[in-house]
Amino acid sequence: MKISTKGRYGLTIMMELAAKFGEGPLSLKSIAERNQLSEHYLEQLVAPLRNAGMVKSIRGAYGGYVLSKEPESVTAGDIIRILEGPISPVDFTEEDDPAKRDLWLRIRDSIASVLDSTTLADLIAFKDESEIDSYMFYI
């Protein structure tokens, strides 16, 4: 299963909003500039997120978007399902072999478990351990 740019950029939008949760609205323009993404494409992605009640839009000169829920209550799985549809590595309904069907189901369930147990709060609090332990030595 490959997550498309819709899912990846949608997750980026939501992480940016989560990082500024409680600080007021964030414009798509600022998100696009900070992540070198197309503002027009982000506008297309935020519509289904708004329709699903994940974000609220605020009009006006200082408007933008805010999360509708706390970052701890929004999972990566919620976002990916809204933007990508159901999580499934293959269309296993057509699979005749029970062993392969079981394999596809276990893969799907494992992916869903990871996505559903990872919140926006987890993602914005993530620290790359390799960066923490890296040292620069000068001679």
Summary of the structure (lengths in Angstrom):
residues: 139
radius of gyration: 18.2
end to end distance: 46.1
largest distance: 63.6
contacts: 357
relative contact order: 0.16
helix: 58%
strand: 8%
